[in-house]
C-alpha cells in the first residue's frame, strides 16, 4: 500500500528544474503513472495510461509520467508521449521508495497535503478504475473506461525497486 511521499523528495521534470514534491501539489493534485523503462510490463501499459491521463487534461489535476530512469531513458522509452504529458525522471527511485511502492507500473493520486488518495500497482483494470473514479469525483470530472478494447490483460507487474 502506497504511503505519503516525503515532502523533501525532489521531482525532476524533463523540462525545467527539480523541485520538492510539495511545490508540484500547491495548486493541483498530482496523478502520476510510474513506469520502469527496463521492463516489458511497463511498456505494455503506455497507450492505455496515455488515454487515461489525457482524459484529465482539462481537469484541475496535474497529470504526469514518472520514469525510473534518466532523462535520455525516459525520452527513449516514452517517445513522443514524453512531450505530450509532464514527465518526471527518478533514476535512483527515491520517489518510488518514498511512496513504498512494491510493483510497477503504478498509478498514484496525491493531494495538496501529500496524502496518497489512492494507488494501484501492477496492471489490474479494476484497481486502476478505483483510482480514476475517485480522482474524477474529487475533480468533478468524468473518468475513462478501463479496460477498453485493445488494452492489455491484467498482469502483476515487476518489482518497483528494480
DSSP file (Angstrom, degrees, kcal/mol; ACC not computed):
  #  RESIDUE AA STRUCTURE BP1 BP2  ACC     N-H-->O    O-->H-N    N-H-->O    O-->H-N    TCO  KAPPA ALPHA  PHI   PSI    X-CA   Y-CA   Z-CA
    1    1 A X              0   0    0      0, 0.0   119,-0.1     0, 0.0     2,-0.0   0.000 360.0 360.0 360.0 127.4    0.0    0.0    0.0
    2    2 A X        -     0   0    0    117,-0.1     2,-0.3     1,-0.0    98,-0.2  -0.305 360.0-156.4 -66.3 146.0    1.4    3.3   -1.1
    3    3 A X        -     0   0    0     96,-2.7    98,-0.1    95,-0.1    -1,-0.0  -0.798  32.9 -76.5-120.3 164.1    2.3    5.9    1.6
    4    4 A X        -     0   0    0     -2,-0.3   111,-0.1   112,-0.1     2,-0.1  -0.327  53.5-118.6 -59.3 134.7    2.6    9.7    1.6
    5    5 A X        -     0   0    0    109,-0.4     2,-0.2     1,-0.1    -1,-0.1  -0.385  32.0 -95.2 -73.4 154.7    5.9   10.8    0.0
    6    6 A X    >   -     0   0    0      1,-0.1     3,-1.6    89,-0.1    15,-0.3  -0.483  29.3-130.0 -64.5 136.1    8.4   12.7    2.0
    7    7 A X  T 3  S+     0   0    0      1,-0.3    15,-0.8    -2,-0.2    14,-0.2   0.727 105.9  61.9 -63.0 -19.6    8.0   16.5    1.4
    8    8 A X  T 3  S+     0   0    0     12,-0.1    -1,-0.3    13,-0.1    -2,-0.0   0.627  74.8 116.9 -81.4 -12.7   11.7   16.8    0.6
    9    9 A X    <   -     0   0    0     -3,-1.6    12,-2.8    11,-0.1     2,-0.4  -0.336  61.1-138.7 -59.0 131.3   11.6   14.4   -2.3
   10   10 A X  E     -A   20   0A   0     10,-0.3     2,-0.5    11,-0.1    10,-0.3  -0.778   7.2-152.6 -93.6 133.8   12.5   16.2   -5.5
   11   11 A X  E     -A   19   0A   0      8,-3.2     8,-1.9    -2,-0.4     2,-0.7  -0.943  10.9-155.7-104.9 126.2   10.6   15.7   -8.7
   12   12 A X  E     -B   89   0B   0     77,-0.8    77,-2.3    -2,-0.5     6,-0.2  -0.870   6.7-157.5-108.3 104.0   12.8   16.3  -11.7
   13   13 A X  E     -B   88   0B   0     -2,-0.7    75,-0.3     4,-0.3     3,-0.1  -0.431  25.4-123.4 -77.6 155.1   10.9   17.2  -14.9
   14   14 A X  S    S+     0   0    0     73,-2.5     2,-0.6     1,-0.2    -1,-0.1   0.894 108.3  44.4 -60.4 -38.5   12.3   16.7  -18.4
   15   15 A X  S    S+     0   0    0     72,-0.3    -1,-0.2     2,-0.1     2,-0.2  -0.924 116.9   6.2-110.3 109.9   11.8   20.4  -19.0
   16   16 A X  S    S-     0   0    0     -2,-0.6     2,-0.2    -3,-0.1     0, 0.0  -0.600  92.4 -47.1 116.5-177.2   12.8   22.6  -16.1
   17   17 A X        -     0   0    0     -2,-0.2    -4,-0.3     1,-0.1    -6,-0.1  -0.626  58.0 -97.5 -96.7 151.0   14.5   22.3  -12.7
   18   18 A X        -     0   0    0     -2,-0.2     2,-0.3    -6,-0.2    -6,-0.2  -0.362  44.9-179.0 -62.4 143.8   13.9   19.8  -10.0
   19   19 A X  E     -A   11   0A   0     -8,-1.9    -8,-3.2    -2,-0.0     5,-0.1  -0.973  35.6 -88.2-140.6 154.9   11.5   21.0   -7.2
   20   20 A X  E >>  -A   10   0A   0     -2,-0.3     3,-1.7   -10,-0.3     4,-0.8  -0.308  40.7-115.6 -60.4 148.0   10.3   19.4   -4.0
   21   21 A X  H >> S+     0   0    0    -12,-2.8     3,-1.0   -15,-0.3     4,-0.9   0.846 113.8  65.9 -55.8 -34.9    7.1   17.4   -4.5
   22   22 A X  H 34 S+     0   0    0    -15,-0.8     3,-0.4     1,-0.3    -1,-0.3   0.806  96.8  56.6 -60.9 -27.0    5.2   19.9   -2.3
   23   23 A X  H X4 S+     0   0    0     -3,-1.7     3,-0.7     1,-0.2     4,-0.3   0.821 103.3  54.5 -69.0 -30.5    5.8   22.5   -4.9
   24   24 A X  H << S+     0   0    0     -3,-1.0     4,-0.3    -4,-0.8    -1,-0.2   0.667 111.9  42.7 -78.9 -16.4    4.1   20.3   -7.5
   25   25 A X  T 3< S+     0   0    0     -4,-0.9    -1,-0.2    -3,-0.4    -2,-0.2   0.229  81.3 102.2-113.7  13.5    0.9   19.9   -5.5
   26   26 A X  S <  S+     0   0    0     -3,-0.7    -2,-0.1    -4,-0.2    -1,-0.1   0.928 102.3  13.1 -61.7 -46.0    0.4   23.5   -4.3
   27   27 A X  S    S+     0   0    0     -4,-0.3     2,-0.3     1,-0.2    -1,-0.1   0.806 132.8  28.3-100.5 -38.3   -2.3   24.3   -6.8
   28   28 A X  S    S-     0   0    0     -4,-0.3    -1,-0.2    83,-0.1    33,-0.2  -0.899  76.9-111.0-127.5 151.6   -3.3   20.9   -8.2
   29   29 A X  E     -c   61   0B   0     31,-0.8    33,-3.3    -2,-0.3     2,-0.5  -0.306  38.6-121.9 -65.1 165.8   -3.4   17.3   -7.1
   30   30 A X  E     -cD  62 110B   0     80,-2.7    80,-3.1    31,-0.2     2,-0.6  -0.973  24.2-174.4-118.8 125.4   -0.9   15.0   -8.8
   31   31 A X  E     +cD  63 109B   0     31,-2.7    33,-2.0    -2,-0.5     2,-0.4  -0.966  20.1 179.0-117.3 111.4   -2.0   11.9  -10.8
   32   32 A X  E     -cD  64 108B   0     76,-2.7    76,-2.6    -2,-0.6     2,-0.6  -0.940  27.4-151.0-126.6 134.2    1.1   10.1  -11.9
   33   33 A X  E     -cD  65 107B   0     31,-2.5    33,-2.3    -2,-0.4     2,-0.5  -0.905  22.0-152.7 -98.7 122.5    1.7    6.9  -13.8
   34   34 A X  E     -cD  66 106B   0     72,-2.9    72,-1.8    -2,-0.6    71,-0.6  -0.862  17.4-179.5-105.7 125.9    5.0    5.4  -12.7
   35   35 A X  E     -c   67   0B   0     31,-2.8    33,-2.5    -2,-0.5     2,-0.6  -0.918  27.8-139.6-128.7 148.6    6.9    3.2  -15.2
   36   36 A X    >   -     0   0    0     -2,-0.3     3,-1.5    31,-0.2     6,-0.3  -0.935  12.6-157.3-104.7 112.4   10.1    1.2  -15.2
   37   37 A X  T 3  S+     0   0    0     -2,-0.6    -1,-0.1     1,-0.3    32,-0.1   0.537  87.3  64.6 -70.7  -2.8   11.8    1.7  -18.6
   38   38 A X  T 3  S+     0   0    0     30,-0.1     2,-0.4     4,-0.0    -1,-0.3   0.261  93.3  71.8-102.8  11.4   13.7   -1.5  -18.2
   39   39 A X    <>  -     0   0    0     -3,-1.5     4,-1.0     1,-0.1     3,-0.1  -0.950  68.5-141.4-129.2 148.1   10.7   -3.8  -18.2
   40   40 A X  H  > S+     0   0    0     -2,-0.4     4,-1.9     1,-0.2     3,-0.2   0.872 100.9  66.1 -67.5 -37.1    8.3   -5.0  -20.9
   41   41 A X  H  > S+     0   0    0      1,-0.3     4,-0.5     2,-0.2    -1,-0.2   0.862 101.3  47.1 -58.2 -39.0    5.4   -4.8  -18.3
   42   42 A X  H >4 S+     0   0    0     -6,-0.3     3,-0.8     1,-0.2     4,-0.3   0.855 109.7  54.1 -70.5 -33.3    5.7   -1.0  -18.1
   43   43 A X  H >< S+     0   0    0     -4,-1.0     3,-1.0     1,-0.2     4,-0.4   0.828  98.1  64.5 -69.3 -29.8    5.8   -0.7  -21.8
   44   44 A X  H 3< S+     0   0    0     -4,-1.9   108,-0.3     1,-0.2     4,-0.3   0.747 103.7  46.7 -64.8 -22.9    2.6   -2.6  -22.3
   45   45 A X  T <X S+     0   0    0     -3,-0.8     4,-3.2    -4,-0.5     5,-0.3   0.470  81.4  98.0-100.6  -3.0    0.6    0.0  -20.4
   46   46 A X  H <> S+     0   0    0     -3,-1.0     4,-2.6    -4,-0.3     5,-0.2   0.922  86.8  42.9 -56.0 -52.2    1.8    3.2  -22.1
   47   47 A X  H  > S+     0   0    0     -4,-0.4     4,-2.1     2,-0.2    -1,-0.2   0.908 117.2  46.9 -64.0 -41.5   -1.0    3.6  -24.6
   48   48 A X  H  > S+     0   0    0     -4,-0.3     4,-2.2     2,-0.2    -1,-0.2   0.934 114.4  47.0 -63.8 -46.7   -3.7    2.8  -22.0
   49   49 A X  H  X S+     0   0    0     -4,-3.2     4,-3.1     1,-0.2     5,-0.2   0.872 109.7  53.7 -65.4 -37.0   -2.2    5.1  -19.5
   50   50 A X  H  X S+     0   0    0     -4,-2.6     4,-2.6    -5,-0.3    -1,-0.2   0.919 109.2  48.4 -63.0 -43.1   -1.8    7.9  -22.0
   51   51 A X  H  X S+     0   0    0     -4,-2.1     4,-1.2    -5,-0.2    -2,-0.2   0.910 113.4  48.3 -61.1 -41.6   -5.5    7.6  -22.9
   52   52 A X  H  X S+     0   0    0     -4,-2.2     4,-0.6     2,-0.2     3,-0.4   0.934 113.0  46.0 -65.4 -47.8   -6.3    7.7  -19.2
   53   53 A X  H >< S+     0   0    0     -4,-3.1     3,-1.5     1,-0.2    -2,-0.2   0.896 108.1  57.3 -63.1 -39.8   -4.1   10.7  -18.4
   54   54 A X  H >< S+     0   0    0     -4,-2.6     3,-1.7     1,-0.3     4,-0.3   0.815  93.8  68.3 -61.6 -29.8   -5.5   12.6  -21.5
   55   55 A X  H 3< S+     0   0    0     -4,-1.2     3,-0.3    -3,-0.4    -1,-0.3   0.820 104.5  43.1 -56.7 -30.5   -9.0   12.2  -20.0
   56   56 A X  T X< S+     0   0    0     -3,-1.5     3,-1.5    -4,-0.6     5,-0.4   0.262  77.9 114.5-101.1  10.7   -7.9   14.6  -17.2
   57   57 A X  T <  S+     0   0    0     -3,-1.7    -1,-0.2     1,-0.3    -2,-0.1   0.854  86.9  33.7 -51.7 -41.9   -6.1   17.1  -19.4
   58   58 A X  T 3  S+     0   0    0     -4,-0.3    -1,-0.3    -3,-0.3    -2,-0.1   0.397 100.6 100.8 -97.6   3.1   -8.6   20.0  -18.7
   59   59 A X  S <  S-     0   0    0     -3,-1.5     2,-1.8     2,-0.1    81,-0.1  -0.367  90.8 -98.4 -82.2 166.7   -9.3   18.9  -15.1
   60   60 A X  S    S+     0   0    0     79,-0.3   -31,-0.8    -2,-0.1     2,-0.3  -0.348  92.5  96.4 -83.4  56.8   -7.8   20.6  -12.0
   61   61 A X  E    S-c   29   0B   0     -2,-1.8     2,-0.7    -5,-0.4   -31,-0.2  -0.995  73.9-126.0-144.3 142.2   -5.2   17.9  -11.6
   62   62 A X  E     -c   30   0B   0    -33,-3.3   -31,-2.7    -2,-0.3     2,-0.3  -0.818  30.1-161.4 -90.0 115.0   -1.6   17.7  -12.8
   63   63 A X  E     +c   31   0B   0     -2,-0.7    23,-0.8   -33,-0.2     2,-0.3  -0.756  20.1 157.1 -98.9 145.4   -1.1   14.5  -14.8
   64   64 A X  E     -ce  32  86B   0    -33,-2.0   -31,-2.5    -2,-0.3     2,-0.3  -0.994  39.5-123.1-159.8 160.6    2.3   13.1  -15.4
   65   65 A X  E     -ce  33  87B   0     21,-2.5    23,-2.5    -2,-0.3     2,-0.4  -0.795  19.6-162.0 -96.7 151.2    4.6   10.2  -16.1
   66   66 A X  E     -ce  34  88B   0    -33,-2.3   -31,-2.8    -2,-0.3     2,-0.5  -0.951   8.7-165.9-132.5 119.0    7.4    9.3  -13.8
   67   67 A X  E     -ce  35  89B   0     21,-2.6    23,-2.4    -2,-0.4     2,-2.3  -0.896  21.7-136.3-109.1 129.2   10.0    7.1  -15.3
   68   68 A X  S    S+     0   0    0    -33,-2.5     2,-0.3    -2,-0.5   -30,-0.1  -0.388  80.5  64.9 -82.4  62.7   12.5    5.3  -13.1
   69   69 A X  S    S-     0   0    0     -2,-2.3    21,-0.5   -33,-0.1    22,-0.4  -0.881  91.8 -65.5-160.5-172.9   15.4    6.2  -15.4
   70   70 A X     >  -     0   0    0     -2,-0.3     4,-2.6    20,-0.1     5,-0.2  -0.229  53.4 -97.3 -80.0 173.4   17.4    9.1  -16.7
   71   71 A X  H  > S+     0   0    0      1,-0.2     4,-2.5     2,-0.2     5,-0.2   0.930 126.5  48.6 -56.9 -46.8   16.1   11.9  -19.0
   72   72 A X  H  > S+     0   0    0      1,-0.2     4,-2.5     2,-0.2    -1,-0.2   0.905 111.6  49.0 -62.1 -42.0   17.5   10.1  -22.0
   73   73 A X  H  > S+     0   0    0      2,-0.2     4,-2.7     1,-0.2    -1,-0.2   0.886 111.1  50.2 -65.8 -38.6   16.0    6.8  -21.0
   74   74 A X  H  X S+     0   0    0     -4,-2.6     4,-2.8     2,-0.2     5,-0.4   0.928 111.6  48.0 -64.8 -44.7   12.6    8.4  -20.4
   75   75 A X  H  X S+     0   0    0     -4,-2.5     4,-2.0     1,-0.2     7,-0.2   0.923 115.6  44.5 -61.3 -44.9   12.7   10.1  -23.8
   76   76 A X  H  < S+     0   0    0     -4,-2.5    -2,-0.2    -5,-0.2    -1,-0.2   0.916 116.6  45.8 -66.6 -43.0   13.6    6.8  -25.5
   77   77 A X  H  < S+     0   0    0     -4,-2.7    -2,-0.2    -5,-0.2    -1,-0.2   0.921 124.0  31.1 -68.1 -45.8   11.1    4.7  -23.5
   78   78 A X  H >< S-     0   0    0     -4,-2.8     3,-1.8     1,-0.2    -1,-0.2   0.693  84.9-173.2 -89.0 -19.7    8.1    7.1  -23.9
   79   79 A X  T >< S-     0   0    0     -4,-2.0     3,-1.7    -5,-0.4     4,-0.3  -0.377  73.5  -6.0  58.8-136.0    9.0    8.5  -27.3
   80   80 A X  T >> S+     0   0    0      1,-0.3     3,-1.3     2,-0.2     4,-1.0   0.722 126.7  73.5 -64.4 -19.8    6.6   11.4  -28.2
   81   81 A X  H <> S+     0   0    0     -3,-1.8     4,-1.3     1,-0.3    -1,-0.3   0.772  84.2  68.0 -64.5 -23.6    4.5   10.6  -25.1
   82   82 A X  H <4 S+     0   0    0     -3,-1.7    -1,-0.3     1,-0.2    -2,-0.2   0.793 106.7  39.2 -65.1 -27.3    7.3   12.2  -23.1
   83   83 A X  H <4 S+     0   0    0     -3,-1.3    -1,-0.2    -4,-0.3    -2,-0.2   0.628 106.1  65.5 -95.1 -16.7    6.4   15.6  -24.6
   84   84 A X  H  < S+     0   0    0     -4,-1.0     2,-0.3     1,-0.1    -2,-0.2   0.814 112.6  23.8 -75.3 -30.7    2.6   15.0  -24.5
   85   85 A X  S  < S-     0   0    0     -4,-1.3   -21,-0.1     0, 0.0     2,-0.1  -0.903 100.0 -82.6-130.3 158.2    2.5   15.0  -20.7
   86   86 A X  E     - e   0  64B   0    -23,-0.8   -21,-2.5    -2,-0.3     2,-0.5  -0.414  51.8-159.1 -55.0 132.7    4.6   16.3  -17.9
   87   87 A X  E     - e   0  65B   0    -23,-0.2   -73,-2.5    -5,-0.1     2,-0.3  -0.980  11.5-171.2-128.7 124.2    7.4   13.8  -17.5
   88   88 A X  E     -Be  13  66B   0    -23,-2.5   -21,-2.6    -2,-0.5     2,-0.4  -0.780  11.4-145.7-105.4 153.4    9.5   13.3  -14.3
   89   89 A X  E     +Be  12  67B   0    -77,-2.3   -77,-0.8    -2,-0.3   -21,-0.2  -0.926  15.9 179.5-118.6 149.9   12.5   11.1  -14.0
   90   90 A X    >   +     0   0    0    -23,-2.4     3,-1.6   -21,-0.5   -20,-0.1  -0.512   9.5 166.6-145.4  67.1   13.6    9.2  -10.9
   91   91 A X  T 3  S+     0   0    0    -22,-0.4   -21,-0.1     1,-0.3    -1,-0.1   0.793  83.4  42.5 -62.9 -28.6   16.8    7.3  -11.7
   92   92 A X  T 3  S-     0   0    0    -23,-0.1    -1,-0.3     0, 0.0   -24,-0.1   0.423 107.3-127.2 -95.5   2.4   17.6    6.4   -8.1
   93   93 A X    <>  +     0   0    0     -3,-1.6     4,-2.6   -26,-0.1     5,-0.2   0.771  59.8 145.5  60.2  30.7   13.9    5.6   -7.4
   94   94 A X  H  > S+     0   0    0      2,-0.2     4,-2.4     1,-0.2     5,-0.1   0.900  72.7  46.6 -63.8 -41.6   13.8    8.0   -4.4
   95   95 A X  H  > S+     0   0    0      2,-0.2     4,-2.0     1,-0.2    -1,-0.2   0.921 112.8  49.3 -66.7 -44.1   10.2    8.9   -5.2
   96   96 A X  H  >>S+     0   0    0      1,-0.2     5,-1.8     2,-0.2     4,-0.7   0.912 113.4  47.1 -61.3 -43.7    9.2    5.2   -5.6
   97   97 A X  H ><5S+     0   0    0     -4,-2.6     3,-0.8     1,-0.2    -2,-0.2   0.903 109.3  53.9 -63.7 -42.0   10.9    4.3   -2.3
   98   98 A X  H 3<5S+     0   0    0     -4,-2.4    -1,-0.2     1,-0.3    -2,-0.2   0.863 109.7  47.3 -62.6 -36.1    9.3    7.2   -0.5
   99   99 A X  H 3<5S-     0   0    0     -4,-2.0   -96,-2.7    -5,-0.1    -1,-0.3   0.634 106.7-132.2 -76.2 -14.3    5.8    6.0   -1.7
  100  100 A X  T <<5 +     0   0    0     -3,-0.8    -3,-0.2    -4,-0.7     2,-0.1   0.851  41.1 174.2  60.9  37.4    6.8    2.5   -0.6
  101  101 A X      < -     0   0    0     -5,-1.8    -1,-0.2     1,-0.1     3,-0.1  -0.462  21.4-171.2 -71.2 146.9    5.6    1.1   -3.9
  102  102 A X        +     0   0    0      1,-0.3    58,-2.4    -2,-0.1     2,-0.4   0.667  65.0  35.2-108.3 -26.3    6.2   -2.6   -4.4
  103  103 A X  E    S-G  159   0C   0     56,-0.3     2,-0.3    57,-0.2    19,-0.3  -0.983  75.2-116.5-139.1 142.1    5.2   -3.1   -8.0
  104  104 A X  E    S+G  158   0C   0     54,-2.6    54,-2.8    -2,-0.4     2,-0.2  -0.941  83.0  53.8-122.2 149.6    5.4   -1.1  -11.3
  105  105 A X  S    S+     0   0    0    -71,-0.6    17,-2.9    -2,-0.3     2,-0.3   0.495  78.5 170.5 -69.4 162.9    3.6    0.1  -13.3
  106  106 A X  E     -DF  34 121B   0    -72,-1.8   -72,-2.9    15,-0.2     2,-0.4  -0.981  30.1-150.4-142.8 154.9    1.7    2.1  -10.8
  107  107 A X  E     -DF  33 120B   0     13,-2.5    13,-2.2    -2,-0.3     2,-0.4  -0.990  23.0-177.3-127.9 121.3   -0.9    4.8  -10.8
  108  108 A X  E     -DF  32 119B   0    -76,-2.6   -76,-2.7    -2,-0.4     2,-0.5  -0.965  17.4-159.3-128.7 134.5   -0.9    7.2   -7.8
  109  109 A X  E     -DF  31 118B   0      9,-2.7     8,-2.4    -2,-0.4     9,-1.1  -0.963  15.4-174.5-112.6 120.2   -3.1   10.1   -6.9
  110  110 A X  E     -DF  30 116B   0    -80,-3.1   -80,-2.7    -2,-0.5     6,-0.2  -0.949   9.9-148.4-118.4 133.9   -1.6   12.6   -4.4
  111  111 A X    >   -     0   0    0      4,-2.3     3,-1.8    -2,-0.4   -83,-0.1  -0.225  37.9 -84.8 -92.5-175.1   -3.5   15.5   -2.9
  112  112 A X  T 3  S+     0   0    0      1,-0.3   -87,-0.1     2,-0.1   -84,-0.1   0.779 128.0  53.1 -60.9 -29.8   -2.3   19.0   -1.7
  113  113 A X  T 3  S-     0   0    0      2,-0.1    -1,-0.3     1,-0.0     3,-0.1   0.296 120.0-108.4 -90.0   9.7   -1.3   17.7    1.7
  114  114 A X  S <  S+     0   0    0     -3,-1.8  -109,-0.4     1,-0.3     2,-0.3   0.653  70.7 147.2  69.2  19.4    0.9   15.0    0.1
  115  115 A X        -     0   0    0   -111,-0.1    -4,-2.3     1,-0.0     2,-0.9  -0.644  55.0-122.3 -79.5 140.5   -1.6   12.2    1.1
  116  116 A X  E     -F  110   0B   0     -2,-0.3    -6,-0.2    -6,-0.2     3,-0.1  -0.770  27.4-173.7 -80.5 109.5   -1.9    9.3   -1.2
  117  117 A X  E     -     0   0B   0     -8,-2.4     2,-0.3    -2,-0.9    -1,-0.2   0.933  67.5 -19.8 -69.4 -46.6   -5.6    9.4   -2.0
  118  118 A X  E     -F  109   0B   0     -9,-1.1    -9,-2.7    -3,-0.1     2,-0.3  -0.982  61.5-171.8-157.4 156.2   -5.4    6.1   -4.0
  119  119 A X  E     -F  108   0B   0     -2,-0.3     2,-0.4   -11,-0.2   -11,-0.2  -0.988   6.8-162.6-152.4 147.7   -2.8    4.0   -5.7
  120  120 A X  E     -F  107   0B   0    -13,-2.2   -13,-2.5    -2,-0.3     2,-0.4  -0.999  10.6-159.5-130.9 135.3   -2.8    0.9   -7.9
  121  121 A X  E     +F  106   0B   0     -2,-0.4   -15,-0.2   -15,-0.2   -17,-0.2  -0.904  60.4   5.9-118.5 146.2    0.2   -1.3   -8.5
  122  122 A X  S    S-     0   0    0    -17,-2.9     2,-0.7    -2,-0.4   -17,-0.3  -0.260 107.5 -61.6  72.3-174.4    0.7   -3.6  -11.4
  123  123 A X  B    S+H  155   0D   0     32,-2.4    32,-2.2   -19,-0.2     2,-0.4  -0.875  71.0 144.8-113.4 101.6   -1.9   -3.5  -14.1
  124  124 A X    >>  -     0   0    0     -2,-0.7     4,-2.4    30,-0.2     3,-0.6  -0.931  37.1-153.3-131.2 106.7   -5.3   -4.5  -12.8
  125  125 A X  H 3> S+     0   0    0     -2,-0.4     4,-2.4     1,-0.3     5,-0.1   0.838  94.3  55.4 -53.0 -37.2   -8.1   -2.5  -14.6
  126  126 A X  H 3> S+     0   0    0      2,-0.2     4,-1.5     1,-0.2    -1,-0.3   0.922 110.8  44.3 -62.4 -42.8  -10.4   -2.8  -11.6
  127  127 A X  H <> S+     0   0    0     -3,-0.6     4,-1.4     2,-0.2    -2,-0.2   0.891 113.3  49.6 -69.5 -39.5   -7.8   -1.3   -9.2
  128  128 A X  H  X S+     0   0    0     -4,-2.4     4,-2.7     1,-0.2    -1,-0.2   0.855 106.7  58.0 -67.0 -32.9   -6.9    1.4  -11.7
  129  129 A X  H  X S+     0   0    0     -4,-2.4     4,-2.9    -5,-0.3     5,-0.3   0.878 100.4  56.3 -62.8 -37.4  -10.6    2.2  -12.0
  130  130 A X  H  X S+     0   0    0     -4,-1.5     4,-1.9     1,-0.2    -1,-0.2   0.929 110.9  44.4 -58.8 -44.2  -10.9    2.8   -8.3
  131  131 A X  H  X S+     0   0    0     -4,-1.4     4,-2.4     2,-0.2    -2,-0.2   0.936 115.1  46.9 -66.5 -46.9   -8.2    5.4   -8.6
  132  132 A X  H  X S+     0   0    0     -4,-2.7     4,-2.6     1,-0.2    -2,-0.2   0.888 112.3  50.0 -65.5 -38.2   -9.7    7.0  -11.7
  133  133 A X  H  X S+     0   0    0     -4,-2.9     4,-2.4     2,-0.2    -1,-0.2   0.911 113.0  44.9 -68.6 -41.8  -13.2    7.1  -10.3
  134  134 A X  H  X S+     0   0    0     -4,-1.9     4,-2.6    -5,-0.3    -2,-0.2   0.899 113.7  50.8 -68.1 -39.1  -12.1    8.8   -7.0
  135  135 A X  H  X S+     0   0    0     -4,-2.4     4,-1.9     2,-0.2    -2,-0.2   0.933 111.6  47.9 -60.7 -46.2   -9.9   11.2   -8.9
  136  136 A X  H  X>S+     0   0    0     -4,-2.6     5,-2.8     1,-0.2     4,-0.7   0.908 111.1  51.2 -61.3 -42.5  -12.9   12.1  -11.2
  137  137 A X  H ><5S+     0   0    0     -4,-2.4     3,-0.8     1,-0.2    -2,-0.2   0.936 112.2  45.4 -60.8 -47.0  -15.1   12.5   -8.2
  138  138 A X  H 3<5S+     0   0    0     -4,-2.6    -1,-0.2     1,-0.2    -2,-0.2   0.797 118.5  42.8 -69.2 -27.6  -12.7   14.9   -6.4
  139  139 A X  H 3<5S-     0   0    0     -4,-1.9   -79,-0.3    -5,-0.2    -1,-0.2   0.438 107.6-122.9 -94.6  -0.9  -12.1   16.8   -9.6
  140  140 A X  T <<5S+     0   0    0     -3,-0.8     2,-0.2    -4,-0.7    -3,-0.2   0.968  72.8 125.3  53.2  54.9  -15.8   16.9  -10.6
  141  141 A X      < -     0   0    0     -5,-2.8    -1,-0.2    -6,-0.1     2,-0.2  -0.785  65.7 -96.3-135.2 171.4  -14.8   15.3  -13.8
  142  142 A X        -     0   0    0     -2,-0.2     2,-0.3   -87,-0.2    -3,-0.0  -0.544  35.3-134.8 -87.6 161.2  -15.5   12.2  -15.9
  143  143 A X        -     0   0    0     -2,-0.2     2,-0.1    -7,-0.0   -10,-0.1  -0.870  18.8-109.8-117.5 153.6  -13.4    9.1  -15.7
  144  144 A X        -     0   0    0     -2,-0.3     2,-0.5   -92,-0.1   -92,-0.1  -0.371  32.9-105.7 -77.8 158.4  -12.1    6.9  -18.5
  145  145 A X        -     0   0    0     -2,-0.1     2,-0.4     0, 0.0    -1,-0.1  -0.743  40.2-140.2 -83.2 124.7  -13.3    3.4  -19.3
  146  146 A X  S    S+     0   0    0     -2,-0.5     2,-0.1     1,-0.2   -17,-0.1  -0.999  77.5  23.5-133.1 130.7  -10.8    0.8  -18.2
  147  147 A X  S    S+     0   0    0     -2,-0.4     2,-0.3     1,-0.1    -1,-0.2   0.691  78.7 179.4 -81.1 164.0  -10.2   -1.6  -19.8
  148  148 A X    >   -     0   0    0     -2,-0.1     3,-2.7     1,-0.1    -1,-0.1  -0.828  46.9 -70.8-117.9 159.8  -11.1   -0.7  -23.3
  149  149 A X  T 3  S+     0   0    0     -2,-0.3     3,-0.1     1,-0.3    -1,-0.1  -0.268 124.8  26.8 -51.0 132.2  -10.7   -2.9  -26.4
  150  150 A X  T 3  S+     0   0    0      1,-0.4    -1,-0.3    -3,-0.0     2,-0.1   0.231  89.6 126.7  95.4 -13.0   -7.0   -3.3  -27.2
  151  151 A X    <   -     0   0    0     -3,-2.7    -1,-0.4     1,-0.1  -106,-0.1  -0.446  68.8 -99.3 -72.4 152.1   -5.9   -2.7  -23.6
  152  152 A X        -     0   0    0   -108,-0.3    -1,-0.1    -2,-0.1     3,-0.1  -0.302  38.6-104.1 -68.3 155.9   -3.6   -5.4  -22.2
  153  153 A X        -     0   0    0      1,-0.2    -1,-0.1    -3,-0.1   -30,-0.1  -0.363  55.8 -74.8 -69.8 161.5   -5.0   -8.1  -19.9
  154  154 A X        +     0   0    0     -2,-0.0     2,-0.3   -32,-0.0   -30,-0.2  -0.238  58.2 172.9 -56.9 145.5   -4.3   -7.8  -16.2
  155  155 A X  B     -H  123   0D   0    -32,-2.2   -32,-2.4    -3,-0.1    -3,-0.0  -0.979  38.6-120.0-152.5 155.0   -0.7   -8.6  -15.1
  156  156 A X        -     0   0    0     -2,-0.3     2,-0.1   -34,-0.2   -32,-0.1   0.697  44.4-143.8 -74.9 -19.7    1.1   -8.3  -11.8
  157  157 A X        -     0   0    0    -35,-0.2     2,-0.3   -34,-0.1   -52,-0.2  -0.471  24.4 -72.0  87.5-165.3    4.0   -6.0  -12.9
  158  158 A X  E     -G  104   0C   0    -54,-2.8   -54,-2.6    -2,-0.1   -36,-0.1  -0.852  58.8 -68.6-130.1 163.1    7.6   -6.1  -11.7
  159  159 A X  E >   -G  103   0C   0     -2,-0.3     3,-1.5   -56,-0.2   -56,-0.3  -0.283  40.8-139.3 -56.0 132.0    9.4   -5.2   -8.5
  160  160 A X  T 3  S+     0   0    0    -58,-2.4   -57,-0.2     1,-0.3    -1,-0.1   0.759  98.8  53.9 -66.4 -27.3    9.3   -1.4   -8.0
  161  161 A X  T 3         0   0    0    -59,-0.3    -1,-0.3   -65,-0.1    -2,-0.1   0.257 360.0 360.0 -96.5  14.3   12.9   -1.2   -6.8
  162  162 A X    <         0   0    0     -3,-1.5    -2,-0.1    -4,-0.0    -3,-0.1   0.432 360.0 360.0  87.7 360.0   14.3   -3.0   -9.8
